[in-house]
């Protein structure tokens, strides 16, 4: 079965611009007229993120780059609309643009900027969720990394591997940024502070060349499936606040093409992962020190990139600047060939400038950039991120 929705989007950039103008007009109206939207069934949010990146030494070549990402997020709560209980719709439209510094300057494997994707306008998420008691079922275009395999404290950092583990994004066609795929997720709060997630996605999603706006969805017997399971537990250490621990697995199966069979590949792949977030000292609700650790592995026989590990320490509230965050973290991508292994160290500081704007300088030292076939010198990368929420 093949669904084509191009009639809804004759021009992706124009479509995004129209919706952006509409959202901003509503936002301006609510801000100027003090219209209360908190009880409305609709939620609207505009987000813009920009990265100015400079490769100071090593890598492919020194130089500077700029890249950005705009998102329009629209939600609808069926219960607030007095239609039915527990239902919600969500759409996230995205536009990525600008340079690709990891590809052209740095040559790293784990990707220094987690918004690097090239020039695309597309639907990133589009789903319906239904809550029934302690069970939530979500159907549609979903981002695996939103629900699973993520670290709350790791989200501070700009390197992509602190978000989705590189073994997952590299070894299986996972529905993660930038391009997601259709699937169904079931979340079950089966005990207090215990949660179980199960997700099933299309096993062979299309790429941007064949699916430029993420509006073409294929479902064939050859696609197979990607199945992800995750067990989540809050506050294991009772003496320490705000802890979250996760263990999970992923399994991918699809029918091989003739070319894949000729290369001796297998249609089955799998792996395991774990994530730990823990506050180790808290002064106030939004001030304290946290640590995080995460790791994953896949079988060496099937995957050249066989394991990943990362972790770091964050300080929330710097002096009188209670909303600022500083942190240092390390991530390592391990390969079957030890000569290809890559390690990054990232130092960052996120400064909140008002409710809707922040600046975030960060520095990354990348030991043995492994994103190209050639041996690259260690790279020193400086970047300045800014974010604007509407």
N, C-alpha and C positions, 0 to 999 in steps of 0.2 A: 504494500500500500504506500502511496506517495501523496503527500499533501502539499499543494502549492498555494501560497498566499500572497504572491507578488502584487495582486491587484490592490492590496491594502497599503503597499509601499512602492509607489512608482519611482520615487527618488528618496533614498534613505536619509540623506543629509537634510533635505528639505522637510521631510516628515519630522525629524528630530527637532528642527528649528521651530516648526509650528507648535509642537507640544511644549517646547521650552518656553516660548512666548506666552502660551496659555497658562502654564504653571506659574510663571513669574508675575503675570497679571493678577492671578488669584492671590499669590503671596503678597504682592504690593497692596492689594485691596484690603486684605486682612490686617496688614501691618498699619495702614493709614486709617482705616475705619474702625480698628479694634474689634473686628468681627470674630466671634468665638467659633473655632472650628473643631474644638476638642470632642464635641459630641456628634460630629458629622461621621457618617459611615465611610467617607473618603479620607485618605491621607495622601499628601503630596510632598515630595522632597526632591530638590535639585542639589547635586553635588558636583563640584569640579575639583580635580586633583591635578597638579602640575609638578613636574620634576625637571630641574636644571642640573645636568650631570656633566662632570668633567673627569676624564681619565688623565690623571697627572703623570703617571709613569707606567711602563710595562704594558701588557696586553698586546693587542694588534697594533694600535697606534695611539698617541696622545691626541686629545681633542675635546670638544664640548658638544653637547646635544641637549635638545629640549623635547619632552614628550608630555602628553596630557591625556586625561580621561574625563568625560562628562557623563553623568548618569541622571536619568529622570525616573523616579520611583513612585509608583501609584499603587495604593492599596484600597481595598473595599471590604468592609466588615458587614456581612449579611445580618448579623444579630443586631448591630446598631441601626441598620436600615429596617429593622423589624420584619425581616423576611423569614429567616429561620436561624436556629441556634447553632453556633460553633463553626459557621462557614466563613471563609475569607478568600479573596482573590488578590494576586500580587503580580505586578509587571515591573520590570527593570530594563529600561532602554539605555543603551550604552553607545558612546562614540569614543574610540581611541584614535589618537593622531600624533604626528610628530616623528622624531627620530627613533632609532633602535640601537642604543649605545652598546648593549651586550653583543649584538651581532656585528656591529661595524667598528667599535672602538676597543672593547674590553676582551671579548672572546671567551667569556666565562660560561660555565655550564649551568650553574644554579640561577642565573639571571639577576643582575644587581638591582633592577627596578621592577617591582611587582605590577606595574601598569604597562610594561612594554608589550605591545601587541601589533604595531603597525597601524595603518589607516583603515578603520572599519567603522561602520554604523550598523547596529544589529540589536536584536532582542537578547539580552543576557539571561533573564529569567521571566517565566510566564507560567504561573501555576495556580491551582485551586487547592485549598486545604480544608479538611473537615475534622473538627474535634468531636470525639464521641467518648465521653467519660475520660478515662486515663489514656486513651489511644488517639493519636493524630495521624491522619492519612493525607499525604500530599501528592498530587498528580500534575505533571506538566514538565516544562523546561526548568531544570533545577541545577544549582551549583553544588556539587558534592561537598566542597570545602566550607560552605556556609553551615551545614548541619554536622559534618563529621570531619575527623582528622585535622582538627584545628586547635590552636592554642590561643586563649584570650590574651595572655601576656606576650606571646610571640607576635601578635598582630601589630605591635608597635613598630616592628622593623620593616625595612624597605626591601630587603632581599627576598626573592620569591620563595625560597625554600623554608623560610620561617612561617609561611602560610601552608601551602600544600607540600607534603613531603616529596622530594625529587624522585624517589623510587616509584611513587604512584603516578606522578605526571609524566615520567619518562617511559615507564614500562608497560602501561596499559592506556588505552584511549579513554581517559577519565573525563567526565564532564565538569571541568574546572575552568577558571578564567584563562583565555578570553571566551571560549566557545563551549556552551553547555549542550546537553542533549535531553530528550524526553526520558522520563522515568517515574517511578512511584516509590515513595518513602513512607515507612510506617514507624512511628515513634511511640513507645509504650512506657509510661511511668508505672512500672509494676510494683515498686516499693518506694517508700519515702526516701528521697535522695538517690534512687537507682533508676536508670533509664536504659532502654534497649532501642537501638535504631537498626532498621533493615531497609536497604535501598536496592532497587533493580533498575538498571539503565540500559538503553540501547547499546549493544556491544560494539557497534562499528559506526559511530557518528560521522557525518560528513565534515569536511574541512571548509575553510573560508572560500577556497577556489570554486567549490561546487555549491556552497551554501553561504553566500556573502552576507545575508541579513539574518541568518538563523531562522528562516521561514520555510525551509524545505526539510521535511522529516521523513526519513525512510525507515520502514519496518519490514525486513525480509528474514527468511529462515537462515540465511547465511550470516546475518549480522551477529547472531549470538547475543550474549548478555554480559553485563558487568554487575556483579553482586557484591555489596559492601555491608558488613555487619559491625556494629560497635556497641560495646558495653560501657556505660558512663556512671561514675559514682562521685557524689559531692562530699566534701568535708570528712575525709577518712581520718585525718589527724584532728581530734576534737579540740586540742589546745591551740590550734592555729586556725585563723578564719579564712574563708574564701578559697577553699581547695577544690580542684576538679581533676579527676583522673579518668583516662580513657584507654581502652585496649580494643583493637579492631583487626579485621581481616578483609581482604578483597580477593575476588575470584573472577577471572575473565575467560570466556570461551567463545570462539567464533569459528566458522568454517573457513578453511584456508583457500586462498586463491591459487591458481596454477603457479604463479610466480613465487608465492610464499612456500609452496610445497617444494619447488625446485631449490629454494634456498635452505631447505631442511628445517624450517621453523615449525613450532608447535602451536596449535590453536588454543592451548590452555596455559594460563599464567595465573599466579597468585602471589600473595605476600601478607605480611603482618605488620602492625604498627602500634605504637603507644605514645600517649601524651600525658604530661603531668603539669598542672598549674598550681602554685601554692604561694599564698601570702605568708611570709615568715616573720613579719613585724608590721603592726598597724597602729598608727597614732590616732587617726580619724577614719571616717568611712572612705575618704578618697586620698588618704596619705599613708604611706608605708613602703615596705620593700617586698618584692615578690621574686620568685624564681620560676623558671619553666624548663622542662626537658622533654625532648621528643626523639623518637627513633623509629626506623622501619627497615625491613629487609625482604628481599625476594631471592629465589633460588639462583645460584650462580650459573647453573647449566642453561637456564632459560634467559638470563638477563646479564648483560655486560655491566650495568649499574646495579650492584647487588645490595648495598646498604646505605643508609643515611642516618646521621645523628646530629642533634643541635640542642642548644640551650642557652640561657642567659639570665641576667639579673636586672630588674627594673626598680627605679626609685620614683615613687609617686609623691608629688609635692616637693618642690625645691625651694627651701627657705619660705618666704612669704608668698611665693607663687604656687598656690595649692593645686592648680590644675596642670602644671607642667610635669613632664615625665622625662627622665633620663635613663639610658640603658646601654648595656654592652652584651653582645651575644656572639656565639660561634656556631658555624654549621660546617659539616664535613660530608662530602659525597664520595662514597667508596666504590671502586670499580674492580672487576675481575683482573684487569691489568693495573697493578699498583702504581705504575708510572702516570696514570691518568687521574689519580685522585686529586680532588680539589677541596681546599679549606678556605672559608671566609671568616673574617672577624669584622663585626659591624659595631660602630659607636654612634649613638644618636641622641638627639635632644628635641623634644616636641614642646614648643612654646605656644600656649593658648593665648590668643590675642582677641579677647571678646568671646561671645558665645558661638559665633559662626565662622571663625577664621583661625588658622594656625600656621606657624612656620616650623619646619623641621629639618635642620641641617643634619647630615649624616656622613660618616666616613667609613669606607670599606677597604680592607686590605685583603686581596684575593691571592692566595698561594696556589700557584700552578693553575691558571685558568684553563679549563678542560673542555671548552665548548667548540673547539676547532680541531682539525686533524694535525695541526702543527703545534710544536711545543712553544708556549708563550711565557714570557717573563712575568714574575709576580706583578700584579696591578695594584695601584693606589688610586682609589676613586673617591671623589668628593661630590656631594650632591646637596641641593636645597629643594625640599618639597614644600608646597603650600597647598592648603585645602580650604575650600569655601563651601559652606552649607547654606541652602536657602530654605 
